[in-house]
Each structure stands twice: as C-alpha cells, then as structure tokens.
Amino acid sequence: MSPSLAGALLGLTLGIGLVLVWARLPTRRRATLDDRLFPYLRDAPQPSRLLAARQVGGGGVLHVLARPVVTDLARRVESVLGGSASVARRLLRAGKAPDVDRFRAEQVVWGAAGMGVGLALGSMVWLGQGGSVVRPLLIVVSGTGAGVVARDQWLSHEATVREQRMLSEFPTIAELLALAVGAGEGAVGALERVCRLSQGDLSAELRRCLADARAGAPLPTALQGLGDRTGLVSLARFVDGMVIAVERGTPLAEVLRAQAQDVREDGRRAVLEAGGKKEIAMMVPVVFLVLPITVLFAVFPGFAFLRFQI
C-alpha cells in the first residue's frame, strides 16, 4: 500500500470518528419559557386527562373525514325509517345509551358493508352472464337494504338475549334480597349488599337504581325507572311489589319470595311450552324418515319372496 493511500484512509477514519463523537455530544439549546417556569409550577395540580389534545392518526383522519358523510346519511335513514321512540326503547332494553343518532350511523355502516357485498355479487353476476345491469343494480340495492335492516334486527336480538339473561338471574337476586331483608337490612342496604356480591345484567340495573337514589331520586322512583327500561312483565311486577312494600311498609321479604316463586313458575311454564313445540317438530323426521324406512324393511322381504315364487 502506498503512503498516500494509507494517509487518506487514516484521515477518513479519523474524520468519521470525530463526526460520531460530535453527534453524541449533548446539544445545548436555549431555555424556553416552559423550562423557566417549570420549577415554580412543579407543585401545581395536574390538568385533567380529558382536556388533553389527542393526536389524530391515520385512522382518526379517516374517521374525521367520513363523519360528516355518515351523519348526513344517518339523518336520511332516520327520515325514511322513523321510529325513534322504538329504537330508543330497544337500546335501553339492550343496556345501551338511547343514542338514536349513533344507532342510525351504525345502520349506515352496516348498509355500506351490505352494499360492498352486493357490489361483489353483482359484479360476479354481470361478468358471468353479461347483458343488462338491472340485475346487478338490484343486487346492490338489496344488499344495502339488507344491511340496514340487519342492524335493526340485531338490536332486537340483543335486547331479547339480555332480557332472557336478566330473567334467568332474577330468582336468585330476589332470594338474596329476601334473605338480606329478613336478616334486618333495609331496602337500600339489601340492594347494596346484593349488588356488591352478585354480577350480571340485573345486578348492573340495580346498581343504576342505587346510583339514581344516591343522586337524589326517591327509591320508588329509581326502581320504577328499572321497570320502564326493561320489557319483562315479571320484572315490572317485581318492581311494583317493591315500590308498594317500601311506600306502605308491608313485609318486603315475603313479597320478594313470592315474586321469585312466580318467576320460577313462569320459567317452568315456558319450558313446558317449548317442549310441546319441540315435540311436534320431532314428529317430522319420525313420520317422513324413520317410518318409511321401517315400512320398507318390513315389506321388502315379502316382495322378494313373491318375486322368487313367480
């Protein structure tokens, strides 16, 4: 290696080393106003995190851009379908906030998803058969309408499933309330104890009643709100019994036990009715599948013997 080339390599290495060392040295910047005031404001209370500005990312930008369009479409769906009172009622039954505008926006999103599926199916039909675009257009419109209607039906399903869970929890909750009242607890104390020891949808509704009572509402009014938010007749009777017991001073434990027994009888009756319906449905495979095969096995040897004799 020539001396000039070795010197050049040595100079390049030293230059790279100096650059790296300079890059790792702490940079001295001018103190800002925040840096000067921070030692004096160190003991100040921290601001609420709810007031902090959120950084808008890619998904947030898409949400901000699509929100006005979805809002306008939701208003159009509301003007076409209507039924805001029914939607709010079902939202309460499903355990959600009665925000009809949000539900309409969800219907718009479901309709857009249905339109996407309809576009895919319509494109396949049009590419496979060709011809007019009327059939693909009908498929797209049907997919959009099916998405909007599917969200409405799913809300009804959610409300029904939640009420069934509450109905299954109700006898146990009523028995626990009766035990707490029989042990000497008052109505509010019994509700607090049962809500603290139990979990479920009915317990959540009872906690909401207690929150309303703590906020200043009378306990009968808070309990009546529970009956208004649900569509269960047995729960409405339970609330009426508790309200009458609290207002008139009747024995609350006996009322709760009677209500729990009534709910169990209703459940037993519902099971018997479902069994009767299933019995009829079970006759279909027996009549149309098992019985013909049995008759065939019984008659076939006779036909075979007659054929052999002939």
C-alpha angles and dihedrals in degrees: 000000000000120000092241093054092047091051091050092051091048091050092049092050092049090048093052091047092051091049092051093048091049091050092054094049113104112255118230113224131183115268114252128215091260091055091052095048097042096084090054095046097043094108095046116116115264116251119249117275089224089069095051116113112247121224112240112224131185094284090044092053090051090049092050092048095046097043098081091048093048091047093053092047090048090055090051091050089049091051091049101042103027119176097125092158092054092047092050090048093052092046089056091048089051091053096250134122112273092245103149094177091057091049091051089051089053088051089053090052092048089048090052089051090050090048089053091052090046091051091052093048093042091051091051091050093047094047092045099046105015119193123099124013093220094095095049089046091053090049091053093048091046091050092051093049091045090054093051093046092044091059090052092049091047090055090054089048092051091050092049094047092049092050091050090053090049090049091052091049095045101083092051093047091048092050091049090050090049091051092049092048092045089053090059103269121138124236094267093042092050091050091049092049094048093046090050094051101040138061132203144077096297091049089052090053091049090051088053090053090051090049090052090049092050089049090062106273117128114255094243090053092048091049091048088055088058090056091047094051095054132058097215116119093202092052090048089053089048091053092047090051092050092047092051091046092051095045098043100031097239118158104284097194093061091048092052093048091049091049092050091050091050091052091050090051090050090051092049090049091049090051091051091049092049089049091053091051092047091050090061091046091050090057091066098072090039094054099037101034116018098037097050091048090049091050090047092053090048097048101037097074091053092051090047091051093049091049090051091051092050 
